[in-house]
Amino acid sequence: MEQNIPNKIKAIFFDANGVIYYRARSHFHYNKFLDNQHISISPKDIIHQTVTHVFNDAMIGRVTKKELFSCILRAHGIKGQELIKMGYEALLQDECNIVLYDGVVETLEKLKKLRYRIGIITDTISATEEKLRWFKSKGLTIEWDAFSNSAETDVRKPHATAYQSALSQAGVSAEESIFVGHTAVELEGARAIGMTTVAFCPDPGARATYHCAHFTELLKMPFIRQDTSS
């Protein structure tokens, strides 16, 4: 159900994984590495059963990504300097093996042309510089006005600080901003501080002011100003 949205929205913020990009072959390289070592336990099982607390700590910067990966390798029984190096490289390859959703590049470039401030609010184990390299490698080269990274802010969504960090960087208020997400909890966190929400291919039960199934549909949302340059 649509609400009355201010016609002077100044900034649009996005979750990263699940909104800007996805991983089509999650754990592909590490699974291949495990197969070569005749280890059948999946990485996801290891993370959930053995290293969940370490993963959560990595998401808020309490441990490094290298420490997390070392924990995963130990949980799989990987020993020896050479094998540890190979496993670590496989995990790194999987981490940066992203696919942008259709329409992301052209939509964000159009939004920048319309003079919106654009930012990311992400829960991640990776540094901002790394994510920017991933984006650029896929042709997403816009200048970001804000980048709120849980590994650097020490908090995850839906904590208010995750959103407020991005708002501060972009120099806007929550009421002047849109948050595009896909999980119920991150959308609720944005709504709780006064941001207007858009659910993109959302998880079941996720609530938002607006919904879109294709990234380019953002350009047709009622809060988007029209291009009057032509």
N, CA, C and O of each residue as an XYZ file, in Angstrom:
920
protein
N       0.844     -1.205      0.000
C       0.000      0.000      0.000
C       0.874      1.247      0.000
O       1.757      1.399      0.845
N       0.623      2.131     -0.948
C       1.450      3.323     -1.075
C       1.086      4.355     -0.008
O      -0.069      4.459      0.404
N       2.066      5.094      0.420
C       1.878      6.161      1.381
C       2.265      7.474      0.715
O       2.794      7.490     -0.397
N       1.993      8.580      1.413
C       2.426      9.869      0.902
C       3.926     10.003      1.095
O       4.410     10.031      2.226
N       4.656     10.085      0.006
C       6.111     10.152      0.049
C       6.549     11.569     -0.291
O       6.054     12.145     -1.261
N       7.462     12.143      0.480
C       7.969     13.477      0.148
C       8.493     13.515     -1.281
O       9.147     12.578     -1.738
N       8.198     14.611     -1.983
C       8.629     14.694     -3.377
C      10.041     15.231     -3.505
O      10.484     15.580     -4.599
N      10.744     15.296     -2.390
C      12.122     15.783     -2.433
C      13.091     14.745     -1.869
O      14.008     15.071     -1.116
N      12.868     13.502     -2.247
C      13.815     12.447     -1.883
C      15.177     12.808     -2.468
O      15.283     13.118     -3.655
N      16.204     12.768     -1.647
C      17.540     13.171     -2.082
C      18.512     12.006     -2.241
O      19.503     12.117     -2.963
N      18.232     10.889     -1.570
C      19.210      9.798     -1.573
C      18.517      8.446     -1.605
O      17.422      8.273     -1.070
N      19.182      7.495     -2.245
C      18.684      6.122     -2.313
C      19.822      5.200     -1.903
O      20.915      5.242     -2.468
N      19.540      4.367     -0.909
C      20.545      3.446     -0.380
C      20.132      2.007     -0.674
O      18.946      1.678     -0.706
N      21.130      1.163     -0.886
C      20.880     -0.213     -1.292
C      21.632     -1.198     -0.407
O      22.765     -0.945      0.003
N      20.985     -2.329     -0.117
C      21.743     -3.474      0.361
C      22.620     -3.928     -0.801
O      22.341     -3.599     -1.954
N      23.672     -4.675     -0.509
C      24.577     -5.125     -1.574
C      24.186     -6.523     -2.053
O      23.554     -6.666     -3.100
N      24.556     -7.548     -1.295
C      24.243     -8.926     -1.677
C      22.740     -9.161     -1.585
O      22.138     -8.965     -0.529
N      22.140     -9.578     -2.686
C      20.702     -9.790     -2.721
C      19.933     -8.649     -3.341
O      18.732     -8.766     -3.585
N      20.619     -7.534     -3.602
C      19.979     -6.378     -4.246
C      20.821     -5.878     -5.415
O      20.327     -5.780     -6.538
N      22.085     -5.563     -5.158
C      22.990     -5.140     -6.228
C      23.547     -6.354     -6.967
O      23.667     -6.341     -8.192
N      23.882     -7.390     -6.226
C      24.481     -8.581     -6.842
C      24.034     -9.852     -6.131
O      23.431     -9.815     -5.058
N      24.351    -10.976     -6.766
C      24.148    -12.294     -6.157
C      25.331    -13.170     -6.541
O      26.149    -12.792     -7.379
N      25.413    -14.324     -5.930
C      26.466    -15.288     -6.272
C      25.810    -16.500     -6.909
O      25.144    -17.288     -6.238
N      26.008    -16.638     -8.220
C      25.353    -17.715     -8.963
C      25.935    -19.080     -8.617
O      25.236    -20.092     -8.668
N      27.221    -19.101     -8.265
C      27.882    -20.378     -7.960
C      28.552    -20.274     -6.590
O      29.777    -20.272     -6.472
N      27.719    -20.187     -5.571
C      28.229    -20.025     -4.214
C      29.108    -21.204     -3.822
O      28.726    -22.361     -3.999
N      30.283    -20.905     -3.293
C      31.248    -21.914     -2.825
C      31.806    -22.791     -3.953
O      32.350    -23.861     -3.680
N      31.683    -22.363     -5.199
C      32.111    -23.204     -6.322
C      33.583    -23.605     -6.205
O      33.909    -24.790     -6.276
N      34.465    -22.633     -6.028
C      35.897    -22.927     -5.999
C      36.289    -23.701     -4.747
O      37.144    -24.585     -4.792
N      35.654    -23.356     -3.629
C      36.006    -24.069     -2.398
C      35.472    -25.500     -2.421
O      36.134    -26.412     -1.926
N      34.285    -25.706     -2.988
C      33.769    -27.065     -3.136
C      34.694    -27.909     -4.003
O      34.933    -29.082     -3.717
N      35.209    -27.300     -5.059
C      36.145    -28.007     -5.932
C      37.417    -28.366     -5.167
O      37.949    -29.467     -5.310
N      37.894    -27.427     -4.357
C      39.072    -27.694     -3.527
C      38.798    -28.847     -2.563
O      39.636    -29.736     -2.409
N      37.631    -28.839     -1.913
C      37.282    -29.912     -0.981
C      37.170    -31.254     -1.688
O      37.614    -32.278     -1.167
N      36.574    -31.245     -2.878
C      36.464    -32.487     -3.647
C      37.840    -33.072     -3.932
O      38.037    -34.285     -3.853
N      38.776    -32.215     -4.261
C      40.137    -32.686     -4.541
C      40.795    -33.284     -3.304
O      41.705    -34.107     -3.408
N      40.323    -32.860     -2.124
C      40.852    -33.410     -0.864
C      39.973    -34.546     -0.331
O      40.193    -35.060      0.766
N      38.964    -34.926     -1.139
C      38.039    -36.014     -0.776
C      37.297    -35.711      0.529
O      37.096    -36.589      1.368
N      36.896    -34.439      0.676
C      36.117    -33.999      1.830
C      34.709    -33.668      1.343
O      34.539    -32.848      0.442
N      33.705    -34.303      1.937
C      32.344    -34.182      1.417
C      31.474    -33.178      2.170
O      30.388    -32.847      1.694
N      31.918    -32.677      3.340
C      31.101    -31.730      4.104
C      31.054    -30.396      3.364
O      32.088    -29.873      2.949
N      29.845    -29.848      3.202
C      29.728    -28.590      2.469
C      30.182    -27.422      3.328
O      30.076    -27.483      4.553
N      30.685    -26.361      2.714
C      31.081    -25.164      3.470
C      29.941    -24.591      4.297
O      30.162    -24.134      5.418
N      28.717    -24.608      3.757
C      27.580    -24.052      4.484
C      27.333    -24.824      5.774
O      27.046    -24.230      6.813
N      27.446    -26.160      5.706
C      27.279    -26.969      6.916
C      28.324    -26.609      7.961
O      28.015    -26.494      9.147
N      29.557    -26.434      7.517
C      30.639    -26.093      8.442
C      30.357    -24.756      9.120
O      30.524    -24.620     10.332
N      29.931    -23.776      8.334
C      29.669    -22.444      8.884
C      28.554    -22.500      9.922
O      28.669    -21.911     10.998
N      27.464    -23.217      9.592
C      26.333    -23.263     10.512
C      26.638    -24.071     11.768
O      26.191    -23.715     12.859
N      27.391    -25.148     11.623
C      27.599    -26.061     12.745
C      28.807    -25.701     13.596
O      28.812    -25.960     14.799
N      29.809    -25.120     13.002
C      31.089    -24.994     13.690
C      31.552    -23.563     13.904
O      32.078    -23.240     14.969
N      31.370    -22.709     12.925
C      32.000    -21.389     13.005
C      31.006    -20.233     12.913
O      31.370    -19.126     12.515
N      29.752    -20.490     13.280
C      28.741    -19.432     13.200
C      29.151    -18.198     13.990
O      29.023    -17.075     13.502
N      29.641    -18.400     15.204
C      30.007    -17.254     16.042
C      31.178    -16.482     15.451
O      31.247    -15.260     15.582
N      32.109    -17.197     14.794
C      33.247    -16.521     14.171
C      32.775    -15.726     12.953
O      33.227    -14.605     12.722
N      31.867    -16.312     12.182
C      31.307    -15.612     11.026
C      30.601    -14.334     11.474
O      30.792    -13.273     10.879
N      29.788    -14.440     12.521
C      29.086    -13.261     13.032
C      30.065    -12.202     13.529
O      29.847    -11.007     13.328
N      31.136    -12.637     14.174
C      32.157    -11.691     14.632
C      32.851    -11.011     13.455
O      33.172     -9.824     13.524
N      33.083    -11.760     12.373
C      33.721    -11.185     11.184
C      32.825    -10.135     10.543
O      33.317     -9.162      9.971
N      31.512    -10.329     10.634
C      30.571     -9.381     10.037
C      30.568     -8.033     10.749
O      30.142     -7.030     10.177
N      31.038     -8.006     11.988
C      31.086     -6.729     12.711
C      32.518     -6.357     13.077
O      32.748     -5.574     13.998
N      33.471     -6.920     12.354
C      34.851     -6.483     12.476
C      35.605     -6.955     13.698
O      36.703     -6.466     13.966
N      35.052     -7.889     14.445
C      35.750     -8.372     15.639
C      36.878     -9.341     15.291
O      37.867     -9.440     16.017
N      36.723    -10.048     14.183
C      37.808    -10.874     13.655
C      37.944    -10.551     12.176
O      36.995    -10.072     11.554
N      39.107    -10.808     11.613
C      39.340    -10.513     10.203
C      38.789    -11.628      9.316
O      38.503    -12.733      9.777
N      38.651    -11.309      8.052
C      38.226    -12.327      7.096
C      39.239    -13.465      7.036
O      38.864    -14.629      6.894
N      40.521    -13.128      7.144
C      41.559    -14.162      7.136
C      41.388    -15.103      8.319
O      41.555    -16.315      8.179
N      41.058    -14.554      9.484
C      40.835    -15.389     10.664
C      39.611    -16.281     10.483
O      39.619    -17.443     10.887
N      38.559    -15.734      9.875
C      37.369    -16.536      9.596
C      37.696    -17.681      8.650
O      37.331    -18.829      8.906
N      38.385    -17.371      7.557
C      38.733    -18.408      6.589
C      39.629    -19.469      7.215
O      39.484    -20.655      6.921
N      40.544    -19.056      8.066
C      41.411    -20.012      8.759
C      40.589    -20.946      9.636
O      40.884    -22.136      9.738
N      39.554    -20.397     10.268
C      38.673    -21.199     11.108
C      37.910    -22.224     10.274
O      37.762    -23.375     10.686
N      37.428    -21.812      9.110
C      36.721    -22.727      8.209
C      37.644    -23.851      7.754
O      37.252    -25.018      7.738
N      38.869    -23.495      7.387
C      39.831    -24.501      6.938
C      40.156    -25.490      8.053
O      40.242    -26.693      7.809
N      40.334    -24.996      9.259
C      40.600    -25.890     10.394
C      39.414    -26.817     10.639
O      39.591    -28.001     10.928
N      38.198    -26.270     10.523
C      37.001    -27.080     10.743
C      36.890    -28.205      9.723
O      36.312    -29.254     10.009
N      37.436    -27.991      8.547
C      37.458    -29.026      7.514
C      38.673    -29.933      7.629
O      38.842    -30.855      6.831
N      39.503    -29.680      8.604
C      40.664    -30.537      8.804
C      41.790    -30.290      7.823
O      42.632    -31.163      7.614
N      41.818    -29.101      7.212
C      42.869    -28.782      6.247
C      44.150    -28.440      7.001
O      44.163    -27.556      7.857
N      45.221    -29.147      6.672
C      46.506    -28.934      7.339
C      47.606    -28.810      6.294
O      47.450    -29.235      5.149
N      48.703    -28.230      6.706
C      49.838    -28.057      5.804
C      49.781    -26.710      5.118
O      48.723    -26.293      4.646
N      50.901    -26.036      5.059
C      50.959    -24.666      4.551
C      50.434    -24.546      3.132
O      49.710    -23.602      2.816
N      50.791    -25.493      2.273
C      50.379    -25.413      0.870
C      48.875    -25.604      0.718
O      48.229    -24.863     -0.023
N      48.311    -26.591      1.413
C      46.870    -26.827      1.328
C      46.079    -25.670      1.938
O      45.038    -25.281      1.410
N      46.567    -25.130      3.031
C      45.899    -23.980      3.648
C      45.889    -22.794      2.688
O      44.885    -22.090      2.579
N      46.994    -22.576      2.000
C      47.072    -21.483      1.027
C      46.087    -21.706     -0.113
O      45.405    -20.775     -0.539
N      46.012    -22.951     -0.611
C      45.092    -23.269     -1.706
C      43.638    -23.073     -1.274
O      42.831    -22.521     -2.022
N      43.315    -23.526     -0.070
C      41.954    -23.371      0.426
C      41.579    -21.918      0.631
O      40.460    -21.504      0.329
N      42.521    -21.149      1.145
C      42.290    -19.724      1.366
C      42.033    -19.011      0.042
O      41.128    -18.183     -0.054
N      42.821    -19.330     -0.971
C      42.640    -18.709     -2.284
C      41.290    -19.089     -2.885
O      40.648    -18.267     -3.539
N      40.859    -20.331     -2.667
C      39.559    -20.762     -3.182
C      38.428    -19.986     -2.510
O      37.476    -19.574     -3.173
N      38.530    -19.789     -1.210
C      37.523    -19.009     -0.490
C      37.488    -17.561     -0.967
O      36.414    -16.974     -1.098
N      38.655    -16.987     -1.227
C      38.714    -15.619     -1.749
C      38.069    -15.523     -3.128
O      37.346    -14.569     -3.416
N      38.333    -16.518     -3.980
C      37.737    -16.525     -5.317
C      36.219    -16.549     -5.235
O      35.539    -15.838     -5.975
N      35.689    -17.369     -4.335
C      34.236    -17.447     -4.190
C      33.653    -16.142     -3.661
O      32.557    -15.744     -4.055
N      34.378    -15.484     -2.778
C      33.880    -14.249     -2.174
C      33.683    -13.149     -3.214
O      32.726    -12.380     -3.130
N      34.576    -13.073     -4.188
C      34.491    -12.001     -5.190
C      33.773    -12.440     -6.467
O      33.691    -11.670     -7.423
N      33.260    -13.654     -6.491
C      32.614    -14.194     -7.686
C      31.145    -13.775     -7.718
O      30.252    -14.585     -7.469
N      30.907    -12.501     -8.026
C      29.559    -11.946     -7.972
C      28.990    -11.740     -9.375
O      29.722    -11.660    -10.360
N      27.663    -11.658     -9.431
C      26.944    -11.341    -10.667
C      26.000    -10.190    -10.355
O      25.188    -10.291     -9.436
N      26.093     -9.109    -11.098
C      25.170     -7.989    -10.899
C      23.786     -8.367    -11.413
O      23.663     -9.035    -12.439
N      22.758     -7.946    -10.711
C      21.402     -8.139    -11.213
C      21.214     -7.342    -12.500
O      21.821     -6.288    -12.691
N      20.368     -7.861    -13.366
C      20.080     -7.172    -14.622
C      19.579     -5.756    -14.340
O      18.720     -5.544    -13.484
N      20.125     -4.811    -15.065
C      19.657     -3.434    -14.971
C      20.323     -2.588    -13.910
O      20.032     -1.397    -13.806
N      21.215     -3.172    -13.114
C      21.831     -2.420    -12.020
C      22.666     -1.254    -12.533
O      22.500     -0.123    -12.076
N      23.560     -1.520    -13.478
C      24.484     -0.480    -13.937
C      23.728      0.696    -14.541
O      23.949      1.843    -14.154
N      22.841      0.415    -15.487
C      22.138      1.509    -16.160
C      21.198      2.260    -15.210
O      21.045      3.476    -15.322
N      20.576      1.544    -14.285
C      19.672      2.203    -13.341
C      20.428      3.132    -12.399
O      20.009      4.268    -12.179
N      21.532      2.659    -11.846
C      22.301      3.503    -10.927
C      22.927      4.690    -11.656
O      22.993      5.790    -11.109
N      23.381      4.472    -12.872
C      23.922      5.590    -13.649
C      22.838      6.631    -13.924
O      23.099      7.833    -13.878
N      21.628      6.169    -14.206
C      20.514      7.086    -14.444
C      20.167      7.856    -13.176
O      19.921      9.061    -13.228
N      20.147      7.165    -12.035
C      19.848      7.836    -10.770
C      20.896      8.892    -10.435
O      20.564      9.955     -9.910
N      22.159      8.601    -10.735
C      23.211      9.597    -10.523
C      23.009     10.792    -11.456
O      23.216     11.939    -11.059
N      22.607     10.520    -12.687
C      22.342     11.598    -13.641
C      21.198     12.486    -13.151
O      21.185     13.693    -13.391
N      20.238     11.865    -12.460
C      19.117     12.615    -11.894
C      19.493     13.304    -10.580
O      18.649     13.910     -9.920
N      20.768     13.201    -10.215
C      21.357     13.891     -9.064
C      20.898     13.342     -7.714
O      20.843     14.069     -6.722
N      20.573     12.061     -7.692
C      20.351     11.418     -6.403
C      21.687     11.019     -5.802
O      22.619     10.653     -6.517
N      21.769     11.094     -4.489
C      22.930     10.557     -3.796
C      22.690      9.061     -3.602
O      21.614      8.640     -3.178
N      23.702      8.279     -3.916
C      23.550      6.829     -3.954
C      24.519      6.187     -2.967
O      25.693      6.552     -2.910
N      24.021      5.238     -2.196
C      24.886      4.600     -1.211
C      24.573      3.137     -0.992
O      23.550      2.623     -1.444
N      25.475      2.481     -0.289
C      25.356      1.068      0.068
C      25.281      0.952      1.589
O      25.995      1.647      2.312
N      24.413      0.070      2.059
C      24.364     -0.293      3.478
C      24.439     -1.810      3.526
O      23.450     -2.492      3.260
N      25.607     -2.341      3.865
C      25.850     -3.774      3.704
C      26.357     -4.440      4.970
O      27.162     -3.873      5.709
N      25.877     -5.648      5.207
C      26.439     -6.527      6.233
C      27.416     -7.451      5.522
O      27.019     -8.208      4.637
N      28.690     -7.399      5.900
C      29.708     -8.075      5.099
C      30.943     -8.391      5.922
O      31.181     -7.793      6.972
N      31.725     -9.343      5.427
C      33.025     -9.644      6.033
C      34.147     -8.982      5.246
O      35.315     -9.095      5.618
N      33.803     -8.294      4.164
C      34.810     -7.734      3.257
C      34.924     -6.223      3.406
O      33.942     -5.540      3.698
N      36.126     -5.713      3.202
C      36.370     -4.276      3.284
C      35.675     -3.541      2.140
O      35.431     -4.108      1.075
N      35.365     -2.284      2.379
C      34.725     -1.466      1.350
C      35.537     -1.449      0.066
O      34.977     -1.557     -1.025
N      36.852     -1.313      0.186
C      37.711     -1.261     -0.998
C      37.581     -2.531     -1.833
O      37.611     -2.476     -3.063
N      37.437     -3.669     -1.167
C      37.265     -4.927     -1.890
C      35.966     -4.932     -2.671
O      35.947     -5.276     -3.853
N      34.884     -4.552     -2.016
C      33.593     -4.550     -2.697
C      33.595     -3.587     -3.883
O      33.017     -3.885     -4.928
N      34.240     -2.444     -3.722
C      34.318     -1.499     -4.836
C      35.071     -2.107     -6.013
O      34.715     -1.871     -7.167
N      36.108     -2.885     -5.726
C      36.833     -3.567     -6.807
C      35.940     -4.585     -7.503
O      35.974     -4.708     -8.727
N      35.141     -5.317     -6.728
C      34.220     -6.271     -7.349
C      33.273     -5.536     -8.290
O      33.071     -5.948     -9.432
N      32.694     -4.439     -7.796
C      31.740     -3.682     -8.600
C      32.385     -3.203     -9.902
O      31.821     -3.368    -10.984
N      33.564     -2.613     -9.784
C      34.235     -2.070    -10.965
C      34.578     -3.165    -11.961
O      34.536     -2.938    -13.171
N      34.919     -4.352    -11.468
C      35.248     -5.463    -12.362
C      34.042     -5.914    -13.169
O      34.190     -6.568    -14.202
N      32.843     -5.566    -12.698
C      31.610     -5.929    -13.395
C      31.005     -4.747    -14.146
O      29.895     -4.845    -14.670
N      31.728     -3.635    -14.198
C      31.262     -2.484    -14.962
C      30.469     -1.466    -14.178
O      29.944     -0.516    -14.758
N      30.369     -1.643    -12.859
C      29.663     -0.681    -12.011
C      30.687      0.291    -11.446
O      31.372     -0.005    -10.467
N      30.782      1.453    -12.076
C      31.875      2.385    -11.771
C      31.397      3.739    -11.250
O      32.166      4.700    -11.243
N      30.145      3.828    -10.817
C      29.640      5.113    -10.321
C      30.402      5.535     -9.066
O      31.028      4.716     -8.393
N      30.333      6.822     -8.772
C      30.912      7.331     -7.532
C      29.860      7.228     -6.432
O      28.790      7.828     -6.525
N      30.173      6.468     -5.402
C      29.237      6.277     -4.300
C      29.306      7.459     -3.332
O      30.388      7.956     -3.017
N      28.147      7.895     -2.871
C      28.093      8.994     -1.914
C      28.176      8.504     -0.473
O      28.460      9.282      0.437
N      27.931      7.230     -0.271
C      28.005      6.655      1.078
C      28.209      5.156      0.971
O      27.736      4.515      0.033
N      28.922      4.606      1.944
C      29.155      3.163      1.974
C      29.252      2.746      3.440
O      30.297      2.890      4.074
N      28.143      2.226      3.964
C      28.091      1.765      5.353
C      28.349      0.267      5.378
O      27.552     -0.517      4.864
N      29.466     -0.126      5.979
C      29.972     -1.495      5.943
C      30.007     -2.041      7.373
O      30.682     -1.476      8.233
N      29.288     -3.127      7.629
C      29.184     -3.648      8.997
C      30.537     -4.012      9.589
O      30.747     -3.877     10.795
N      31.459     -4.476      8.743
C      32.790     -4.843      9.235
C      33.583     -3.618      9.688
O      34.591     -3.744     10.384
N      33.115     -2.426      9.284
C      33.806     -1.186      9.632
C      33.023     -0.332     10.634
O      33.614      0.440     11.390
N      31.685     -0.472     10.638
C      30.871      0.273     11.605
C      30.644     -0.523     12.889
O      30.183      0.019     13.893
N      30.974     -1.823     12.845
C      30.848     -2.721     14.006
C      29.409     -3.035     14.378
O      29.156     -3.541     15.472
N      28.467     -2.750     13.501
C      27.064     -3.107     13.745
C      26.443     -3.618     12.449
O      26.852     -3.242     11.351
N      25.447     -4.484     12.605
C      24.717     -5.012     11.458
C      23.295     -4.463     11.445
O      22.762     -4.066     12.481
N      22.700     -4.446     10.281
C      21.275     -4.147     10.196
C      20.513     -5.208     11.012
O      20.875     -6.383     10.963
N      19.483     -4.827     11.747
C      18.728     -3.572     11.672
C      19.161     -2.502     12.679
O      18.382     -1.592     12.962
N      20.362     -2.581     13.221
C      20.825     -1.557     14.168
C      20.783     -0.191     13.488
O      21.223     -0.042     12.348
N      20.255      0.795     14.191
C      20.076      2.131     13.608
C      21.376      2.720     13.095
O      21.378      3.444     12.100
N      22.485      2.419     13.762
C      23.771      2.992     13.363
C      24.165      2.596     11.949
O      24.813      3.375     11.250
N      23.785      1.402     11.517
C      24.119      0.956     10.164
C      23.546      1.908      9.119
O      24.214      2.235      8.139
N      22.316      2.348      9.330
C      21.664      3.273      8.406
C      22.144      4.707      8.634
O      22.390      5.448      7.682
N      22.271      5.080      9.887
C      22.659      6.457     10.207
C      24.057      6.790      9.710
O      24.333      7.938      9.364
N      24.941      5.804      9.671
C      26.273      6.027      9.118
C      26.189      6.448      7.657
O      26.871      7.381      7.233
N      25.350      5.757      6.891
C      25.186      6.099      5.475
C      24.515      7.454      5.306
O      24.917      8.247      4.454
N      23.501      7.720      6.109
C      22.813      9.012      6.030
C      23.772     10.160      6.303
O      23.742     11.180      5.615
N      24.622      9.991      7.308
C      25.593     11.029      7.656
C      26.588     11.258      6.529
O      26.900     12.401      6.194
N      27.086     10.173      5.943
C      28.040     10.308      4.838
C      27.430     11.050      3.659
O      28.094     11.860      3.012
N      26.161     10.769      3.383
C      25.495     11.394      2.234
C      24.932     12.770      2.560
O      24.536     13.505      1.656
N      24.893     13.126      3.832
C      24.388     14.434      4.225
C      22.900     14.600      4.049
O      22.434     15.657      3.625
N      22.132     13.543      4.378
C      20.679     13.585      4.229
C      20.028     13.041      5.499
O      20.677     12.404      6.329
N      18.739     13.308      5.626
C      17.974     12.764      6.746
C      17.281     11.479      6.311
O      17.199     11.180      5.120
N      16.787     10.725      7.283
C      16.058      9.496      6.970
C      14.821      9.799      6.132
O      14.481      9.044      5.221
N      14.159     10.895      6.442
C      12.932     11.264      5.722
C      13.196     11.650      4.275
O      12.277     11.661      3.456
N      14.430     11.963      3.958
C      14.797     12.323      2.585
C      15.356     11.134      1.816
O      15.903     11.298      0.726
N      15.218      9.930      2.387
C      15.948      8.786      1.848
C      15.070      7.567      1.605
O      14.043      7.363      2.253
N      15.514      6.774      0.653
C      14.916      5.483      0.322
C      15.916      4.392      0.678
O      17.118      4.563      0.473
N      15.432      3.276      1.209
C      16.284      2.100      1.377
C      15.701      0.953      0.576
O      14.524      0.623      0.715
N      16.535      0.343     -0.271
C      16.133     -0.799     -1.087
C      16.790     -2.046     -0.508
O      18.015     -2.164     -0.501
N      15.976     -2.969     -0.026
C      16.500     -4.189      0.574
C      15.678     -5.397      0.183
O      14.746     -5.299     -0.614
N      16.037     -6.552      0.759
C      15.293     -7.770      0.418
C      14.906     -8.613      1.625
O      14.051     -9.490      1.502
N      15.513     -8.372      2.795
C      15.146     -9.154      3.972
C      14.191     -8.366      4.856
O      14.218     -7.136      4.888
N      13.346     -9.100      5.571
C      12.365     -8.452      6.439
C      13.036     -7.600      7.504
O      12.579     -6.498      7.806
N      14.122     -8.112      8.071
C      14.748     -7.421      9.198
C      15.421     -6.119      8.768
O      15.345     -5.124      9.489
N      16.084     -6.108      7.597
C      16.757     -4.875      7.175
C      15.751     -3.816      6.734
O      15.970     -2.623      6.941
N      14.654     -4.248      6.130
C      13.615     -3.302      5.734
C      12.932     -2.703      6.965
O      12.617     -1.514      6.988
N      12.710     -3.523      7.977
C      12.108     -3.034      9.219
C      13.033     -2.042      9.914
O      12.576     -1.035     10.455
N      14.337     -2.327      9.898
C      15.295     -1.415     10.512
C      15.301     -0.056      9.846
O      15.378      0.970     10.523
N      15.220     -0.039      8.518
C      15.174      1.229      7.784
C      13.887      1.985      8.078
O      13.895      3.198      8.283
N      12.788      1.251      8.096
C      11.490      1.881      8.365
C      11.448      2.461      9.779
O      10.832      3.502     10.010
N      12.102      1.786     10.719
C      12.066      2.211     12.120
C      12.709      3.574     12.346
O      12.340      4.284     13.282
N      13.675      3.949     11.492
C      14.306      5.263     11.674
C      13.729      6.318     10.727
O      14.212      7.449     10.682
N      12.692      5.941      9.972
C      11.996      6.924      9.160
C      12.286      6.907      7.680
O      11.833      7.792      6.955
N      13.042      5.909      7.203
C      13.318      5.815      5.772
C      12.134      5.173      5.049
O      11.446      4.318      5.608
N      11.905      5.587      3.815
C      10.935      4.927      2.955
C      11.590      3.668      2.392
O      12.769      3.689      2.037
N      10.841      2.580      2.309
C      11.440      1.302      1.935
C      10.913      0.767      0.608
O       9.750      0.950      0.249
N      11.823      0.096     -0.106
C      11.492     -0.624     -1.332
C      12.018     -2.044     -1.187
O      13.198     -2.247     -0.901
N      11.150     -3.020     -1.382
C      11.556     -4.422     -1.317
C      11.854     -4.917     -2.729
O      10.990     -4.887     -3.606
N      13.087     -5.372     -2.935
C      13.505     -5.893     -4.238
C      13.612     -7.410     -4.138
O      14.422     -7.930     -3.370
N      12.785     -8.126     -4.922
C      12.773     -9.599     -4.877
C      12.884    -10.080     -3.431
O      13.813    -10.813     -3.093
N      11.952     -9.675     -2.583
C      12.134     -9.860     -1.140
C      11.930    -11.287     -0.656
O      11.309    -12.113     -1.324
N      12.469    -11.546      0.516
C      12.220    -12.801      1.205
C      10.752    -12.848      1.633
O      10.124    -11.801      1.785
N      10.197    -14.052      1.828
C       8.806    -14.156      2.290
C       8.593    -13.389      3.595
O       9.396    -13.476      4.524
N       7.511    -12.649      3.641
C       7.172    -11.916      4.851
C       7.764    -10.528      4.945
O       7.441     -9.788      5.875
N       8.622    -10.151      4.012
C       9.230     -8.819      4.049
C       8.183     -7.764      3.698
O       7.430     -7.918      2.736
N       8.143     -6.694      4.486
C       7.190     -5.611      4.283
C       7.921     -4.348      3.863
O       9.006     -4.052      4.363
N       7.316     -3.600      2.935
C       7.917     -2.354      2.469
C       6.835     -1.458      1.893
O       5.726     -1.912      1.610
N       7.161     -0.188      1.722
C       6.224      0.756      1.119
C       5.989      0.426     -0.345
O       4.867      0.512     -0.842
N       7.065      0.047     -1.030
C       7.003     -0.303     -2.443
C       7.701     -1.634     -2.670
O       8.537     -2.059     -1.872
N       7.344     -2.284     -3.772
C       7.974     -3.539     -4.164
C       8.375     -3.457     -5.631
O       7.696     -2.815     -6.432
N       9.479     -4.110     -5.978
C       9.843     -4.227     -7.392
C      10.508     -5.573     -7.633
O      11.231     -6.088     -6.781
N      10.251     -6.132     -8.812
C      10.787     -7.442     -9.172
C      11.971     -7.329    -10.116
O      12.738     -8.281    -10.262
N      12.131     -6.190    -10.754
C      13.260     -5.948    -11.659
C      13.889     -4.616    -11.278
O      13.186     -3.656    -10.963
N      15.212     -4.565    -11.310
C      15.915     -3.384    -10.811
C      15.513     -2.108    -11.536
O      15.423     -1.048    -10.917
N      15.271     -2.195    -12.836
C      14.933     -0.998    -13.605
C      13.586     -0.402    -13.205
O      13.306      0.755    -13.517
N      12.749     -1.180    -12.516
C      11.458     -0.663    -12.069
C      11.614      0.480    -11.068
O      10.682      1.254    -10.850
N      12.791      0.582    -10.464
C      13.033      1.688     -9.530
C      12.846      3.038    -10.207
O      12.383      3.994     -9.584
N      13.206      3.111    -11.477
C      13.114      4.380    -12.204
C      11.672      4.824    -12.432
O      11.421      5.982    -12.765
N      10.726      3.903    -12.252
C       9.314      4.218    -12.460
C       8.574      4.460    -11.153
O       7.366      4.698    -11.154
N       9.292      4.401    -10.045
C       8.655      4.617     -8.749
C       8.179      6.067     -8.624
O       8.809      6.969     -9.178
N       7.080      6.303     -7.908
C       6.510      7.665     -7.837
C       7.396      8.689     -7.153
O       7.183      9.891     -7.312
N       8.388      8.238     -6.394
C       9.273      9.198     -5.720
C      10.434      9.642     -6.597
O      11.211     10.506     -6.192
N      10.571      9.066     -7.801
C      11.672      9.426     -8.697
C      11.292     10.651     -9.517
O      10.253     10.662    -10.179
N      12.121     11.671     -9.476
C      11.869     12.882    -10.261
C      12.094     12.599    -11.743
O      12.861     11.703    -12.097
N      11.448     13.337    -12.581
C      11.569     13.152    -14.015
C      12.799     13.867    -14.551
O      13.213     14.904    -14.033
N      13.374     13.288    -15.601
C      14.537     13.894    -16.256
C      14.056     15.015    -17.167
O      13.358     14.766    -18.150
N      14.423     16.234    -16.845
C      13.989     17.391    -17.640
C      15.127     17.983    -18.461
O      15.028     19.101    -18.966
N      16.223     17.208    -18.588
C      17.398     17.747    -19.276
C      17.255     17.723    -20.781
O      17.965     18.445    -21.482
N      16.331     16.888    -21.300
C      16.200     16.779    -22.756
C      14.983     17.536    -23.261
O      14.721     17.551    -24.463
